[in-house]
Amino acid sequence: MAEAEEVQYPNNPIVPPAPAQVGPLAQVAPPAQVAPPGQVAPPAQEPQVPAAVPNEQRDVESVQPENYETLKNEVEELRTLRALTQTVDGTIEKILD
């Protein structure tokens, strides 16, 4: 078998590629500064409602201002009904005894 001959074409000579152009090195930012543990702000927390505040009062305080008066009146009515119910229950117990 005959060896392959290297053929030169006059209109398309084989030219080695030019070396790649290398730009300046990129600037690297310095590492981020980390605050010492004592200076880190604590995570934000929801405000805590004291346990002594009745549930219905917390509910009334957390609604929109336009609904506040309506709910406040309803809560007062419920408290009145609760007091009346306890009074009636007490009266019934006395009658039954």
ABEGO torsion letter per residue (X at the ends): XBBBBBBBBAABBBBBBBBBBBBBBBBBBBBBBBBBAAABBBBBBBBBBBAABBAAAAAAAABBAAAAAAAAAAAAAAAAAAAAAAAAAAAAAAAAX
